[in-house]
């Protein structure tokens, strides 16, 4: 069995000799690879859907590993106990969903598990959650496959009395480990992000197009006025417009700060 570059990176991040629980296992490729190659003594392949779990069970049977890899229908970690595994793998899900799974299973965070996480989006949320739970981000990998960028995060319990945190949101967004290592794929990604953000900011700086609003006749306006509550309509349109303008300015300021931070890092690195 040959893993994709993404799943190979996930598998390589697991500490050899650990029992693993693969949440959202899909085809079961990661646990099969680890057990088959003697890197993992046993595993539990878990999924919330019966279809993917059945496919995983079929692949596990084909490899003759049914005695070492269990399959379990489970919503996140609900169907597992912390004492059944040493490493929790969650790959290929959105960052928000990964955070929800971990928040719904606080006993795993408290038990001091090793976590190998590969969020498809909102990486910063996953890093924040790990730090809030008292974890140390021991390593990160950033790769590109089939035109898409992926991050893999390895987290371990932080040493007693040593709460880990990053200095700013830039490091939570792109990963302090990756920034410190000057990961070449991340540099490529940041250059593209910088250009994308500049384009968005340029479009936002342009005056908004006037909406094509149909003309209202005097009789229609009088009818509307008679049905409106004067106490509820005074200044409402103006307030909505001001709120939208304020949100727009805040977003512009945020983009400017992000562009500045990326630019500064690239100047110091490239």
C-alpha positions as CSV (number, residue, x, y, z in Angstrom):
1,X,0.0,0.0,0.0
2,X,1.4,3.4,-1.0
3,X,0.2,6.4,1.0
4,X,-0.3,9.9,-0.5
5,X,2.4,12.4,0.5
6,X,-0.1,14.0,2.9
7,X,-0.9,10.7,4.7
8,X,2.8,9.6,4.6
9,X,3.6,12.8,6.5
10,X,0.8,12.1,9.0
11,X,2.1,8.5,9.6
12,X,5.7,9.6,9.9
13,X,4.7,12.0,12.7
14,X,3.5,9.2,15.0
15,X,6.0,8.0,17.6
16,X,7.0,4.5,16.7
17,X,5.7,1.9,19.1
18,X,2.6,3.8,20.0
19,X,-0.9,2.4,19.8
20,X,-3.0,4.8,17.6
21,X,-6.6,5.8,17.3
22,X,-7.4,7.1,13.8
23,X,-10.4,9.4,14.0
24,X,-12.2,9.7,10.7
25,X,-10.2,6.9,9.3
26,X,-12.0,6.8,5.9
27,X,-10.2,3.9,4.1
28,X,-8.0,3.0,7.1
29,X,-4.8,3.6,5.2
30,X,-2.8,5.3,8.1
31,X,-3.4,2.5,10.7
32,X,-2.8,-0.2,8.0
33,X,0.5,1.4,7.0
34,X,1.8,1.8,10.6
35,X,0.8,-1.7,11.8
36,X,1.9,-3.4,8.6
37,X,5.4,-1.8,8.8
38,X,5.9,-2.6,12.4
39,X,5.7,1.0,13.5
40,X,2.6,0.5,15.6
41,X,1.6,-2.6,17.6
42,X,-2.2,-2.1,17.3
43,X,-4.7,0.5,16.2
44,X,-8.3,1.5,16.3
45,X,-9.8,2.8,13.0
46,X,-12.8,5.0,13.8
47,X,-15.4,6.8,11.7
48,X,-18.8,8.3,12.2
49,X,-20.2,6.9,9.0
50,X,-20.8,3.2,8.3
51,X,-19.7,3.3,4.7
52,X,-16.1,4.5,5.2
53,X,-15.8,2.2,8.2
54,X,-16.9,-0.8,6.1
55,X,-14.3,0.1,3.4
56,X,-11.6,0.4,6.1
57,X,-12.6,-3.1,7.6
58,X,-12.4,-4.6,4.1
59,X,-8.9,-3.1,3.5
60,X,-7.7,-4.2,6.9
61,X,-8.9,-7.8,6.2
62,X,-7.2,-7.8,2.8
63,X,-3.9,-7.0,4.6
64,X,-4.5,-9.8,7.2
65,X,-4.5,-7.3,10.0
66,X,-8.0,-7.7,11.5
67,X,-6.4,-9.1,14.7
68,X,-4.4,-5.9,15.2
69,X,-6.6,-3.2,13.9
70,X,-10.1,-2.8,15.3
71,X,-12.8,-0.8,13.6
72,X,-15.3,1.2,15.6
73,X,-18.3,3.3,14.7
74,X,-17.8,6.5,16.6
75,X,-18.6,10.2,16.5
76,X,-15.2,11.7,17.2
77,X,-13.6,10.1,20.2
78,X,-16.9,9.2,21.9
79,X,-16.4,5.4,21.3
80,X,-12.9,5.2,22.8
81,X,-11.3,5.3,26.2
82,X,-8.0,7.1,26.8
83,X,-6.4,3.9,28.1
84,X,-6.9,2.3,24.7
85,X,-4.4,4.4,22.8
86,X,-1.2,6.4,23.0
87,X,-1.6,8.6,20.0
88,X,-4.8,10.2,18.5
89,X,-4.6,10.9,14.8
90,X,-7.2,13.3,13.2
91,X,-6.5,14.1,9.6
92,X,-8.4,15.6,6.7
93,X,-11.0,17.6,8.7
94,X,-11.6,21.3,9.1
95,X,-9.9,23.0,12.0
96,X,-13.2,23.9,13.6
97,X,-14.4,20.2,13.5
98,X,-11.1,19.0,15.0
99,X,-11.5,21.5,17.8
100,X,-15.0,20.4,18.5
101,X,-14.0,16.7,18.6
102,X,-11.2,17.5,21.2
103,X,-13.5,19.8,23.2
104,X,-16.1,17.0,23.4
105,X,-13.4,14.6,24.7
106,X,-11.5,16.6,27.4
107,X,-10.5,13.3,29.1
108,X,-8.1,12.7,26.2
109,X,-6.4,16.1,26.6
110,X,-6.1,15.6,30.4
111,X,-4.7,12.1,29.9
112,X,-1.6,13.5,28.1
113,X,-2.1,11.9,24.7
114,X,0.1,12.5,21.7
115,X,-1.9,14.2,19.0
116,X,-1.2,14.2,15.3
117,X,-3.5,16.6,13.7
118,X,-3.9,17.6,10.1
119,X,-6.5,20.4,9.8
120,X,-7.7,21.3,6.3
121,X,-8.5,24.9,7.4
122,X,-8.5,27.3,10.4
123,X,-5.1,26.1,11.5
124,X,-4.9,28.9,14.1
125,X,-7.9,27.5,16.0
126,X,-6.2,24.2,16.4
127,X,-3.0,25.7,17.7
128,X,-4.9,28.0,20.1
129,X,-6.8,25.0,21.5
130,X,-3.7,23.0,22.0
131,X,-2.0,25.8,23.9
132,X,-5.1,26.4,26.0
133,X,-5.2,22.7,26.9
134,X,-1.6,22.9,28.2
135,X,0.0,21.3,25.2
136,X,3.4,21.9,23.5
137,X,3.5,21.9,19.7
138,X,6.5,19.7,19.2
139,X,6.7,19.8,15.5
140,X,4.9,20.8,12.3
141,X,5.2,19.8,8.7
142,X,4.0,21.9,5.7
143,X,3.7,20.3,2.3
144,X,2.1,20.7,-1.1
145,X,0.4,17.9,-3.0
146,X,-1.7,18.2,-6.2
147,X,-1.7,22.0,-5.9
148,X,-3.0,22.0,-2.3
149,X,-1.2,23.0,0.8
150,X,-1.4,20.9,4.0
151,X,-0.1,21.3,7.6
152,X,0.5,18.5,10.0
153,X,0.8,19.3,13.7
154,X,2.4,17.0,16.4
155,X,1.4,18.0,20.0
156,X,2.6,16.6,23.3
157,X,1.8,17.6,26.9
158,X,3.8,20.7,27.9
159,X,6.3,20.1,30.8
160,X,4.9,20.8,34.2
161,X,4.7,24.5,34.9
162,X,5.7,25.5,31.3
163,X,2.6,26.9,29.5
164,X,3.4,27.4,25.9
165,X,2.1,30.3,23.9
166,X,3.0,32.3,20.8
167,X,3.8,36.0,20.7
168,X,1.1,37.0,18.2
169,X,-1.6,35.8,15.8
170,X,0.8,35.7,12.9
171,X,2.6,32.8,14.6
172,X,-0.8,31.1,15.4
173,X,-1.9,31.5,11.8
174,X,1.3,30.0,10.2
175,X,2.9,28.0,12.9
176,X,5.9,29.1,15.0
177,X,7.8,25.9,14.2
178,X,7.4,26.4,10.5
179,X,8.3,30.0,10.6
180,X,11.4,29.3,12.7
181,X,12.5,26.5,10.4
182,X,11.9,28.8,7.3
183,X,10.0,25.9,5.7
184,X,10.4,26.4,1.9
185,X,6.9,25.3,1.1
186,X,5.5,27.8,3.6
187,X,7.5,30.6,2.1
188,X,5.9,29.8,-1.3
189,X,2.5,29.8,0.4
190,X,3.1,33.1,2.2
191,X,4.1,34.8,-1.0
192,X,0.9,33.7,-2.6
193,X,-1.1,34.7,0.5
194,X,0.5,38.2,0.4
195,X,-0.5,38.7,-3.2
196,X,-4.0,37.4,-2.6
197,X,-4.5,39.7,0.4
198,X,-3.2,42.7,-1.6
199,X,-5.7,42.0,-4.3
200,X,-8.5,41.8,-1.8
201,X,-7.4,45.1,-0.2
202,X,-7.2,46.8,-3.6
203,X,-10.7,45.8,-4.4
204,X,-12.0,47.0,-1.1
205,X,-10.3,50.4,-1.6
206,X,-12.5,51.0,-4.7
207,X,-15.7,52.8,-4.3
208,X,-18.7,50.6,-4.0
209,X,-21.0,50.5,-7.0
210,X,-24.3,52.2,-6.6
211,X,-27.2,49.7,-6.4
212,X,-29.8,49.8,-9.1
213,X,-32.9,50.5,-7.0
214,X,-36.2,50.9,-8.8
215,X,-37.9,54.2,-8.4
216,X,-40.9,54.4,-6.0
217,X,-43.9,56.4,-7.0
218,X,-45.3,59.0,-4.6
219,X,-48.4,56.9,-3.9
220,X,-46.3,53.9,-3.1
221,X,-44.1,55.9,-0.7
222,X,-47.1,57.4,1.0
223,X,-48.5,53.9,1.5
224,X,-45.3,52.6,3.0
225,X,-45.0,55.6,5.3
226,X,-48.4,55.0,6.7
227,X,-47.5,51.4,7.6
228,X,-44.1,52.2,9.2
229,X,-43.6,52.9,12.9
230,X,-41.8,56.2,13.1
231,X,-40.0,55.1,16.3
232,X,-38.5,52.1,14.6
233,X,-37.4,53.6,11.3
234,X,-35.7,56.8,12.3
235,X,-32.0,56.5,11.5
236,X,-32.2,52.7,10.9
237,X,-30.8,52.9,7.3
238,X,-28.1,55.3,8.4
239,X,-27.1,53.0,11.3
240,X,-26.9,50.0,9.0
241,X,-24.8,51.8,6.6
242,X,-22.5,53.1,9.3
243,X,-22.1,49.6,10.8
244,X,-21.2,48.2,7.3
245,X,-18.7,50.9,6.7
246,X,-17.1,50.3,10.2
247,X,-16.9,46.5,9.5
248,X,-15.3,47.3,6.1
249,X,-12.7,49.6,7.7
250,X,-11.9,47.0,10.3
251,X,-11.4,44.3,7.7
252,X,-9.2,46.7,5.7
253,X,-7.1,47.4,8.7
254,X,-6.8,43.6,9.5
255,X,-5.7,42.9,5.9
256,X,-3.1,45.7,6.1
257,X,-1.7,44.3,9.3
258,X,-1.6,40.7,7.8
259,X,0.2,42.0,4.7
260,X,2.7,43.9,6.8
261,X,3.5,40.9,9.0
262,X,3.9,38.6,6.0
263,X,6.1,41.2,4.2
264,X,8.3,41.7,7.2
265,X,8.8,38.0,7.7
266,X,9.6,37.4,4.0
267,X,12.1,40.3,3.9
268,X,13.9,38.9,6.9
269,X,13.9,35.3,5.5
270,X,14.1,35.3,1.7
